[in-house]
Amino acid sequence: MGIPVGIDVRDEIGRDAVDRAFAHLRWVDATFSTYRPESDISRGERSPAVAGVLERCEQLRCETGGWFDVRATGRLDPSGFVKGWALDGAAAILAEAGARNLCLHAGGDVLVRGERAPGLPWRVGIQHPLRRDRLAAVLAARDLAVATSGAYERGQHIVDPRTRRPPVGVLSVTVAGPDLGTADAYATAAFAMGLGGPAWTAGLRGYEALTILADGRVLSTPGMAQLRAASTGLSNSSRTASMKTSSTRSPNATTAARRTPTCRKPAFS
């Protein structure tokens, strides 16, 4: 995946389980990396694993009305789903070995299970998109996946699939929910929507969102606001930037969430 990965397990498990988790992540990189010419994705090889990932990506394309598109840049690139999906798989390996309290992170993606200590939730920081020494928000989380999409780490790599140009008006989108691969794809889609993203994330079921706009405003769904509020009661030595926050919930959220877009299945080749 070309990015540092961290694993923090608070339970006593064998070292071999952690080794297997890292081996899984290395396999994902070797199979799906668009930066490695020998990877299955780069060579156009359709192994069962690749086929399964592309099938899920197509489902997500339909769920997002086409905004999450693995061909948005003109070439096949499922990275917007694979990074989160890879950490989901690593967490499953650790859970099978008995880990119940853990934190995995890679880039803007974080997956936590259980607690960091008895009675204490994990604290997940959301990077400020303009100030590298500040956090935009801190979440108090148990059993949660958090994915952030933006241009501050890798430049303008997310584009509007309709125009193939970077979106305007938005700095970052964070989505939190039960599945990291899905949260990753939703964050990518919402960022690609630009200023239309907050209204769309307000209609998501089971996932919450926080969007930082270019004018400095922060739009947060009610569930995300609750996660942020819960963190304020915890000891916090991290520095967060002062930002104006408002809650957003689309008046047509239920309709938007239930609408199933008509999709034409593309030929992945």
C-alpha positions as CSV (number, residue, x, y, z in Angstrom):
1,M,0.0,0.0,0.0
2,G,3.1,2.2,0.1
3,I,2.2,3.7,3.6
4,P,3.3,2.9,7.2
5,V,1.0,0.5,9.1
6,G,0.7,0.3,12.8
7,I,-0.8,-2.5,15.0
8,D,-1.4,-2.0,18.7
9,V,-2.9,-5.1,20.5
10,R,-3.7,-4.8,24.2
11,D,-4.3,-8.5,24.7
12,E,-1.8,-11.3,25.2
13,I,-1.6,-13.1,21.9
14,G,1.2,-15.0,20.1
15,R,3.7,-13.0,18.1
16,D,2.9,-15.3,15.1
17,A,-0.6,-13.7,14.9
18,V,0.9,-10.3,14.5
19,D,3.3,-11.7,11.9
20,R,0.4,-13.2,10.0
21,A,-1.5,-9.9,10.0
22,F,1.5,-8.1,8.5
23,A,2.0,-10.9,6.0
24,H,-1.6,-10.4,5.0
25,L,-1.0,-6.7,4.4
26,R,2.2,-7.4,2.4
27,W,0.1,-9.8,0.2
28,V,-2.5,-7.1,-0.3
29,D,0.2,-4.7,-1.4
30,A,1.8,-7.2,-3.7
31,T,-1.6,-8.0,-5.3
32,F,-3.4,-4.6,-5.5
33,S,-0.7,-1.9,-5.5
34,T,-0.9,0.3,-8.6
35,Y,2.7,1.4,-7.9
36,R,4.1,-2.1,-8.4
37,P,4.2,-3.2,-12.1
38,E,4.3,-6.8,-11.0
39,S,1.1,-6.7,-9.0
40,D,-2.0,-8.5,-10.2
41,I,-3.8,-5.2,-10.7
42,S,-1.0,-3.7,-12.7
43,R,-0.6,-6.8,-14.9
44,G,-4.4,-7.1,-15.4
45,E,-4.5,-10.6,-13.8
46,R,-8.0,-11.5,-12.5
47,S,-7.3,-13.8,-9.6
48,P,-10.3,-14.8,-7.3
49,A,-9.2,-12.2,-4.8
50,V,-9.0,-9.4,-7.4
51,A,-12.4,-10.5,-8.8
52,G,-14.0,-10.4,-5.3
53,V,-12.6,-6.9,-4.6
54,L,-13.8,-5.5,-8.0
55,E,-17.2,-7.0,-7.4
56,R,-17.5,-5.2,-4.1
57,C,-16.2,-2.0,-5.7
58,E,-18.9,-2.3,-8.3
59,Q,-21.5,-2.6,-5.5
60,L,-20.1,0.5,-3.9
61,R,-20.2,2.3,-7.2
62,C,-24.0,1.6,-7.3
63,E,-24.5,2.5,-3.6
64,T,-22.8,5.9,-4.2
65,G,-24.6,6.7,-7.4
66,G,-21.3,6.4,-9.4
67,W,-19.2,8.7,-7.2
68,F,-17.0,5.9,-6.0
69,D,-15.5,4.6,-9.2
70,V,-12.3,2.6,-9.5
71,R,-11.8,4.0,-13.0
72,A,-12.4,7.7,-12.0
73,T,-8.9,8.6,-13.0
74,G,-9.0,6.7,-16.3
75,R,-7.2,3.7,-15.1
76,L,-8.2,0.8,-12.8
77,D,-7.4,1.7,-9.2
78,P,-9.3,0.1,-6.3
79,S,-7.1,1.8,-3.6
80,G,-10.1,3.8,-2.3
81,F,-11.5,0.5,-1.0
82,V,-8.5,-1.8,-0.7
83,K,-6.7,0.1,2.1
84,G,-9.6,-0.2,4.5
85,W,-10.4,-3.7,3.3
86,A,-6.8,-4.8,4.0
87,L,-7.0,-3.6,7.6
88,D,-10.3,-5.3,8.1
89,G,-8.6,-8.5,7.0
90,A,-5.7,-8.0,9.4
91,A,-8.0,-7.3,12.3
92,A,-9.9,-10.5,11.5
93,I,-6.6,-12.5,11.7
94,L,-5.8,-10.9,15.1
95,A,-9.4,-11.5,16.4
96,E,-9.1,-15.2,15.4
97,A,-6.0,-15.4,17.6
98,G,-7.9,-13.9,20.6
99,A,-7.3,-10.2,20.3
100,R,-10.3,-8.2,21.6
101,N,-8.7,-4.8,22.2
102,L,-6.7,-3.5,19.3
103,C,-6.0,-0.5,17.1
104,L,-4.8,-0.7,13.5
105,H,-3.9,2.4,11.4
106,A,-2.6,3.1,7.9
107,G,-2.6,6.6,6.5
108,G,-6.0,8.2,7.2
109,D,-7.6,4.9,8.1
110,V,-8.0,3.7,11.7
111,L,-9.8,0.5,13.0
112,V,-10.3,0.0,16.7
113,R,-11.9,-2.9,18.6
114,G,-12.7,-3.0,22.3
115,E,-10.9,-0.6,24.6
116,R,-7.4,0.8,25.1
117,A,-7.7,0.1,28.8
118,P,-10.5,-1.2,31.0
119,G,-13.3,1.4,30.8
120,L,-11.4,3.7,28.4
121,P,-12.4,4.0,24.7
122,W,-9.8,4.4,22.1
123,R,-9.1,8.0,21.1
124,V,-8.9,8.5,17.3
125,G,-7.5,11.8,16.0
126,I,-8.6,13.3,12.7
127,Q,-5.7,15.1,11.1
128,H,-6.3,18.8,10.4
129,P,-6.0,19.1,6.6
130,L,-4.1,22.4,6.7
131,R,-2.1,22.3,9.9
132,R,0.1,19.3,10.3
133,D,0.7,19.9,14.0
134,R,-3.0,20.0,14.8
135,L,-5.9,17.6,15.0
136,A,-9.3,18.7,13.5
137,A,-11.2,16.5,16.0
138,V,-10.7,13.6,18.4
139,L,-13.2,10.7,18.6
140,A,-13.9,8.4,21.5
141,A,-14.4,5.0,19.9
142,R,-15.1,1.4,20.6
143,D,-15.5,-1.1,17.8
144,L,-15.3,1.5,15.1
145,A,-13.7,2.1,11.7
146,V,-12.7,5.6,10.7
147,A,-11.5,6.6,7.2
148,T,-10.5,10.0,6.0
149,S,-10.1,11.2,2.4
150,G,-8.5,14.4,1.3
151,A,-5.7,15.9,-0.7
152,Y,-3.3,16.8,2.1
153,E,-1.4,13.5,2.1
154,R,-1.2,12.4,-1.5
155,G,-2.2,15.5,-3.4
156,Q,-5.1,15.7,-5.7
157,H,-5.5,12.0,-6.3
158,I,-9.3,11.9,-5.9
159,V,-11.3,13.2,-8.8
160,D,-14.9,13.7,-9.8
161,P,-15.6,10.7,-12.0
162,R,-17.8,12.7,-14.3
163,T,-15.2,15.4,-15.0
164,R,-12.0,13.7,-13.9
165,R,-11.1,16.9,-12.1
166,P,-10.4,17.3,-8.4
167,P,-13.4,18.5,-6.4
168,V,-13.6,22.1,-5.1
169,G,-14.8,23.5,-1.8
170,V,-13.9,20.6,0.5
171,L,-10.6,19.8,2.3
172,S,-11.3,16.4,3.8
173,V,-14.1,13.9,4.6
174,T,-14.1,11.5,7.5
175,V,-16.5,8.6,7.6
176,A,-17.0,6.3,10.6
177,G,-18.9,3.0,10.8
178,P,-18.6,-0.7,11.4
179,D,-16.6,-1.7,8.2
180,L,-13.4,0.1,7.2
181,G,-13.4,-0.8,3.6
182,T,-16.9,0.6,3.2
183,A,-16.1,3.7,5.2
184,D,-13.0,4.2,3.0
185,A,-15.1,4.0,-0.2
186,Y,-17.8,6.3,1.3
187,A,-15.2,8.9,2.3
188,T,-13.7,8.8,-1.2
189,A,-17.1,9.2,-2.8
190,A,-18.2,12.1,-0.5
191,F,-14.9,13.9,-1.1
192,A,-15.3,13.5,-4.9
193,M,-18.8,15.1,-4.6
194,G,-17.2,18.3,-3.3
195,L,-19.8,20.6,-1.7
196,G,-22.5,18.0,-2.4
197,G,-20.9,15.5,-0.1
198,P,-22.3,16.5,3.3
199,A,-25.9,16.2,2.1
200,W,-25.1,12.7,0.8
201,T,-23.3,11.5,4.0
202,A,-26.3,12.8,6.0
203,G,-28.4,10.0,4.5
204,L,-26.0,7.1,5.2
205,R,-27.3,4.3,7.4
206,G,-24.9,3.0,10.0
207,Y,-22.2,5.5,9.1
208,E,-21.4,9.0,10.3
209,A,-19.4,11.7,8.7
210,L,-17.4,14.9,9.4
211,T,-16.6,17.2,6.4
212,I,-14.1,20.1,6.6
213,L,-14.9,22.7,3.9
214,A,-12.4,25.0,2.3
215,D,-13.9,28.0,4.1
216,G,-13.1,26.4,7.5
217,R,-16.5,25.2,8.4
218,V,-17.0,21.7,9.8
219,L,-20.2,19.8,9.0
220,S,-20.9,16.8,11.2
221,T,-23.7,14.3,11.3
222,P,-25.3,13.8,14.7
223,G,-23.6,10.5,15.4
224,M,-20.2,11.9,14.6
225,A,-20.9,14.9,16.9
226,Q,-21.7,12.5,19.7
227,L,-18.4,10.7,19.2
228,R,-16.6,14.0,19.4
229,A,-18.5,15.1,22.5
230,A,-17.7,11.8,24.3
231,S,-14.0,12.5,23.8
232,T,-14.1,15.8,25.5
233,G,-14.5,14.1,28.9
234,L,-11.3,12.2,28.5
235,S,-7.8,13.4,29.3
236,N,-6.5,15.0,26.1
237,S,-2.9,16.3,25.6
238,S,-3.3,16.5,21.8
239,R,-3.7,19.9,20.3
240,T,-6.9,20.5,18.3
241,A,-7.5,23.5,16.1
242,S,-10.5,25.7,16.9
243,M,-13.1,25.3,14.1
244,K,-16.7,26.2,13.7
245,T,-18.8,23.1,13.7
246,S,-22.4,22.5,12.8
247,S,-24.6,19.4,12.6
248,T,-26.1,18.3,9.3
249,R,-28.9,16.0,8.6
250,S,-30.6,16.0,5.2
251,P,-34.4,16.4,5.2
252,N,-34.5,13.8,2.5
253,A,-32.0,11.5,4.2
254,T,-34.2,8.5,4.4
255,T,-35.2,8.8,0.8
256,A,-31.6,9.2,-0.3
257,A,-30.4,6.3,1.7
258,R,-33.0,3.9,0.3
259,R,-32.6,5.0,-3.3
260,T,-30.9,2.3,-5.4
261,P,-29.1,3.8,-8.4
262,T,-29.4,2.0,-11.7
263,C,-26.0,0.8,-12.6
264,R,-24.5,-0.6,-15.8
265,K,-21.9,-3.2,-14.9
266,P,-18.6,-2.2,-16.5
267,A,-16.2,-4.7,-18.1
268,F,-13.1,-4.7,-15.9
269,S,-10.2,-5.2,-18.3
